[in-house]
Amino acid sequence: MISTDFDTSSDAETAFYAAFSGGNLEAMRQVWLVGDDTSCIHPMGDRLLGTHAILKSWETILRNTGDIIVELSDRVIHATDQFAVHTLVENIHSLEEPENIFRFVVTNIYQQTADGWKMILHHASPMPRDISQEKDPGPVVH
């Protein structure tokens, strides 16, 4: 049975990444707050609004992703009684090619509800390249 009541935002985050790495859509569904304002931005993707659109995207991702390992690093948590913002780095690799690690900078936001902590935003962006050694790294945007 899948736990649906997460006592802390960290419990919800652990469940989110277990669902992601395990390819478990039902477990993924339990992490997200149901609502029209819930949002998700996959790497290089558009902003998805609403739980239906978000879970549809995760269904496609989980169906087309093989066995992966998601390791988290550099996590920082800012929390109040009602909201928690987690910033971290996802280090993702497949079991077939463990040397190819894909890194993403991530913001996950959780809200305390009557049913425990639920995810209200997941935003992942590709980790920027190391421009410190480049002659002309180009303009910085934003």
N, C-alpha and C positions, 0 to 999 in steps of 0.2 A: 504494500500500500504506500502511496506517495503522501508525504507530509505536506499539508497545505497551510498550516499555521506556523509561521516563522517568528520565533521569539525576538530575533535581532535582525538588523539589516545584513549583518555578516552571514547569518543562517540562510537568508534569502539569496544572497550572492553565491554561497556554496551550492545551493540547490540549482541556481541558474547555470553555473558552469558544469555541474554534474549532468544536467539535462543536455547542455550543448555538447560536451565531449561524449556523452552516452547516446546521442541521437534520439532522445526521448521527448517527443512532442507533448505528451500528456504531462510530464514533469515540468516542461517549459511553460505550459499553460497555467500551472499552479503558481508560478512565481509572479506573473504579471497581474497588475491591478486592472480589472475590467473597467473600461471607460473610453470615451471619445477623445480625451485629451492625452492619454498615454501615448508616448512617442518612442520611436526607434530610428536610429540612423546607422545603417550598416556601412562599412568602409566604402567610400566613394559612391555611396547611394543617396537616394532622395530621403527626405523625412517622411516616415510613415506615421500616420495618426490613427489612433483607435486600435483597440485590442484585436479586432478581426483582421485588419491589414497586417498588423505585426505578426500574429500567429500564422497567417498565410505565408508570410515571408520565411518564418522559421521552419514551417513545414517543408518548403522547397529546399532551404539550406540543409536541414537535417536529412532529407531524403537523398541529397546529392553529395553529402560529405561522407567520406569513408571514416575509418577509425582514426581519431585524432587525440592528441594530448594537448590540453590547455593548461599551461603553467602561468601563474600570476606573480607579478613582482611589482615593487615600488608602490605598494598600496598606501594611500592616505585617506583617512575617513574624517569627515566633518559632519557632526550629527547634533540634532536637537531631539526633543521628545517625539516630534512628529515626522521629521525628515532626516535623511542621511544621504550625503553625497560622497561617493567613493570614486577616487581617481586612481588609476592603476595602469599597468602594462600587461597585455595578453601576449604570451609567447606560445604560438600554436605550431605544432608539427604533426605530420602523419606518422603512423607506425611504420609505414613502408619507407619513408625518407626522413629519418629523425634528424639528419644534418641540415635540412632545409627548414629553418625556423622563420615564421612570419610573425612580425611584431606589430602590435597595434596599441595606440594610446586610447584609453577608455575613460568615459565618465558614466557611472551608473548612479541613478537616483532612486531612492526607496522612500515609501510613505508608510507610516504606521496606520493601520486600519483596525477595525473590529476583528478582522480575521488574521491579524498579525502583519508583519512587514511585507509589502508588495513592491515590485519594481514599477516605476512610472516612466523611466527613461533609460535607454541604453544607447550610447553614442560611441562608436569606434571609428578611429581614423588610422590610416597606415602610419607607422612610425617614420618620422622624417629621416632622410639620409643625413649622414655626417658631412656637413658642408665646411667644416673647419679647415680642411686641406684643399678645398677648391680655390682656383685663382679668382674666378668671378662667380660667386654663388647666385647672382641675380638679385632681383628685388625681394624684399620680405613683404608679404601681403598679410594685412590684418594685425 
